Structures are given as structure tokens and as C-alpha cells.
Amino acid sequence: MKKFTVVELLILVVCVVCIFISEYLFIVENNPQKAIFIGLWPPTILGLLNFFNAKKNN
């Protein structure tokens, strides 16, 4: 099993924080447009991480 690097863990934490901020904006602030905008960043960031890891392994 591969160990996670510090950068990968940091990116994962940032993605989780983005998801919680998005949920907060949607539920508490009642601002769905901002919530959707912020909520779309974690999949984009994780996709880039996967892309760079695939490039690194080849």
C-alpha cells in the first residue's frame, strides 16, 4: 500500500474543508449559487491530483 505524501494529505484536507464550507453556505447562509461554486472545486482539485499522480507514475 502506498503511503500518502504531505502534499497529498494537505490537498485532501483542503478538499474536505471546501466541502464543509459549501455545506455551510447552502444550509446556514441559504446561498446555493456560492455553495455550488465552492462545492465544484474539490472534484476539480482531486481530478488534478489524480492526473499528476498518473503522469508521475508513467
C-alpha positions, 0 to 999 in steps of 0.5 A: 500500500502506498503511503500518502505524501504531505502534499497529498494529505494537505490537498485532501484536507483542503478538499474536505474543508471546501466541502464543509464550507459549501455545506455551510453556505447552502444550509446556514447562509441559504446561498446555493449559487456560492455553495455550488461554486465552492462545492465544484472545486474539490472534484476539480482539485482531486481530478488534478491530483489524480492526473499528476499522480498518473503522469508521475507514475508513467 
